[in-house]
Amino acid sequence: MTKRRIVVVLMMAVAAIAVVSATLGRQIYLGQSPGLTSYAVIHFAGYLFFLLMPVEALVPIYQSEGHAGSTLVLIAVGTAIMAQAIDYGIGRFVSTRVIHDMIGQVRYERFETKINQWGGFAILFFNLFPLSSPNMLLVAGMVRFSARRAFFFSFLGLTLKYSGIVYLYDVTTKLLSAFG
């Protein structure tokens, strides 16, 4: 790994730690129950392509604090879509000339063809699982993938993922209370 990459990774880690500490960490230190504002802020930041955070893990934490699962899903999907819109916009902002200079025109065209063919499935898949879906939206913007399709598949994947997490938490909690 080059020194520049190490510096970038460290800067991203420091930014992620700062976001979590300034919101959730502060509430915990003060002995307060984590609020939905901290959930929204952390979740939004976690879906920016340059801050990689496992924000899916927040859902059971906030559910255990008594927040409604449906509310958590709405906030998660809403903040993720807002952050991914920024990711997509940054990708669109990068000129094709810059991309051609970085990876070459032939490789770009081959990549663009694959994204146009499989992009919707890839966006759905990356949003269904705790993978780097913000990077997928950045790439979709860079290759000028349809914004309507990108956000449809993103919304669908995010909604299914977070609804599934909430459902699994509810089922697990009921099972544990039945046996314990």
C-alpha positions as CSV (number, residue, x, y, z in Angstrom):
1,M,0.0,0.0,0.0
2,T,1.4,3.4,-0.9
3,K,1.8,6.2,1.7
4,R,-0.9,8.2,0.0
5,R,-3.4,5.3,0.4
6,I,-2.5,4.8,4.0
7,V,-3.1,8.5,4.6
8,V,-6.4,8.4,2.9
9,V,-7.5,5.3,4.9
10,L,-6.4,6.9,8.1
11,M,-8.3,10.1,7.3
12,M,-11.4,8.2,6.5
13,A,-11.1,6.2,9.8
14,V,-10.6,9.5,11.8
15,A,-13.6,11.0,10.1
16,A,-15.8,8.0,10.9
17,I,-14.6,7.9,14.5
18,A,-15.3,11.6,14.9
19,V,-18.9,11.2,13.5
20,V,-19.7,8.3,15.8
21,S,-18.0,9.9,18.8
22,A,-19.7,13.3,18.3
23,T,-23.2,11.7,18.2
24,L,-23.6,8.3,19.7
25,G,-20.5,8.4,21.8
26,R,-21.5,11.6,23.5
27,Q,-24.9,10.3,24.3
28,I,-23.5,7.2,25.9
29,Y,-21.0,9.2,27.9
30,L,-23.8,11.4,29.2
31,G,-25.8,8.3,30.2
32,Q,-28.5,9.1,27.7
33,S,-30.4,6.7,25.5
34,P,-29.2,7.0,21.9
35,G,-31.6,9.3,19.9
36,L,-32.8,9.1,16.4
37,T,-30.7,12.2,15.4
38,S,-27.5,10.4,16.2
39,Y,-28.8,7.4,14.2
40,A,-29.6,9.5,11.2
41,V,-26.2,11.4,11.3
42,I,-24.2,8.2,11.6
43,H,-26.2,6.5,9.0
44,F,-26.0,9.3,6.5
45,A,-22.2,9.5,7.0
46,G,-21.8,5.7,6.6
47,Y,-23.3,5.9,3.1
48,L,-20.9,8.5,1.8
49,F,-18.5,6.6,-0.4
50,F,-15.4,7.9,1.4
51,L,-16.5,6.9,4.9
52,L,-17.0,3.1,5.1
53,M,-18.8,2.2,8.3
54,P,-20.9,-0.9,9.1
55,V,-24.1,1.1,9.8
56,E,-26.3,-1.9,9.5
57,A,-25.1,-2.9,13.0
58,L,-26.9,0.2,14.4
59,V,-30.4,-1.1,13.8
60,P,-30.4,-3.8,16.5
61,I,-28.7,-1.4,18.9
62,Y,-31.4,1.3,18.4
63,Q,-34.2,-1.3,18.4
64,S,-32.9,-2.5,21.8
65,E,-33.2,1.1,23.1
66,G,-36.9,1.0,22.2
67,H,-37.0,2.7,18.9
68,A,-39.6,1.4,16.4
69,G,-38.3,-0.8,13.7
70,S,-40.4,0.9,11.0
71,T,-39.0,4.3,12.0
72,L,-35.4,2.9,11.9
73,V,-36.0,1.5,8.4
74,L,-37.5,4.8,7.2
75,I,-34.5,6.8,8.5
76,A,-32.0,4.3,7.3
77,V,-33.4,4.2,3.7
78,G,-33.9,8.0,3.6
79,T,-30.5,8.9,4.8
80,A,-28.8,6.3,2.7
81,I,-30.5,7.5,-0.4
82,M,-29.6,11.1,0.3
83,A,-25.9,10.1,0.8
84,Q,-26.0,8.0,-2.3
85,A,-27.4,10.9,-4.3
86,I,-24.2,12.8,-3.3
87,D,-22.1,9.8,-4.3
88,Y,-23.8,9.5,-7.6
89,G,-23.5,13.3,-8.2
90,I,-19.8,13.2,-7.5
91,G,-19.5,10.4,-10.0
92,R,-21.4,12.4,-12.6
93,F,-19.2,15.4,-11.9
94,V,-16.1,13.5,-12.9
95,S,-15.5,14.1,-16.6
96,T,-15.2,11.2,-19.0
97,R,-11.8,12.7,-20.0
98,V,-10.5,12.2,-16.5
99,I,-11.8,8.7,-16.4
100,H,-10.3,7.9,-19.8
101,D,-6.9,9.3,-18.5
102,M,-7.2,7.1,-15.4
103,I,-8.2,3.7,-16.9
104,G,-8.0,4.2,-20.7
105,Q,-10.9,4.7,-23.1
106,V,-11.1,1.0,-24.2
107,R,-11.3,-0.3,-20.6
108,Y,-13.8,2.5,-19.8
109,E,-16.1,1.5,-22.7
110,R,-15.9,-2.2,-21.8
111,F,-16.7,-1.3,-18.2
112,E,-19.5,1.0,-19.2
113,T,-21.1,-1.8,-21.3
114,K,-21.0,-4.2,-18.3
115,I,-22.4,-1.6,-16.0
116,N,-25.3,-0.8,-18.4
117,Q,-26.0,-4.5,-18.7
118,W,-25.6,-5.6,-15.1
119,G,-25.6,-2.3,-13.1
120,G,-29.2,-2.6,-11.8
121,F,-28.5,-6.1,-10.4
122,A,-25.2,-5.0,-9.0
123,I,-26.7,-2.0,-7.2
124,L,-29.5,-4.2,-5.9
125,F,-27.0,-6.8,-4.7
126,F,-24.7,-4.4,-3.0
127,N,-27.6,-2.7,-1.3
128,L,-29.1,-6.0,-0.1
129,F,-25.9,-6.9,1.8
130,P,-23.4,-5.0,3.9
131,L,-21.2,-4.3,0.9
132,S,-19.9,-1.0,-0.3
133,S,-23.0,0.2,-2.1
134,P,-22.0,3.9,-2.0
135,N,-19.1,3.0,-4.2
136,M,-21.5,1.3,-6.7
137,L,-23.5,4.6,-6.9
138,L,-20.3,6.6,-7.4
139,V,-19.4,4.2,-10.3
140,A,-22.9,4.4,-11.7
141,G,-22.6,8.2,-11.8
142,M,-19.2,8.0,-13.4
143,V,-20.5,5.8,-16.3
144,R,-23.7,7.9,-16.6
145,F,-25.9,4.9,-15.6
146,S,-29.6,6.0,-15.4
147,A,-30.2,7.8,-12.2
148,R,-33.8,6.6,-12.1
149,R,-32.7,2.9,-12.4
150,A,-29.8,3.4,-10.0
151,F,-32.0,4.8,-7.2
152,F,-34.9,2.4,-7.9
153,F,-32.6,-0.6,-7.3
154,S,-30.8,1.1,-4.4
155,F,-34.2,1.9,-2.7
156,L,-35.4,-1.6,-3.2
157,G,-32.2,-3.2,-1.9
158,L,-32.0,-0.9,1.1
159,T,-35.7,-1.4,2.0
160,L,-35.4,-5.2,1.9
161,K,-32.1,-5.2,3.8
162,Y,-33.3,-3.0,6.7
163,S,-36.7,-4.6,6.9
164,G,-35.0,-8.0,7.1
165,I,-32.7,-6.8,9.9
166,V,-35.6,-5.4,11.9
167,Y,-37.6,-8.6,11.3
168,L,-34.6,-10.8,12.4
169,Y,-34.2,-8.7,15.5
170,D,-37.8,-9.0,16.4
171,V,-37.9,-12.8,15.8
172,T,-34.7,-13.3,17.8
173,T,-35.9,-11.2,20.7
174,K,-39.2,-13.2,20.9
175,L,-37.3,-16.5,20.7
176,L,-34.9,-15.4,23.5
177,S,-37.7,-14.2,25.7
178,A,-39.7,-17.4,25.2
179,F,-36.7,-19.6,26.2
180,G,-35.2,-17.3,28.9
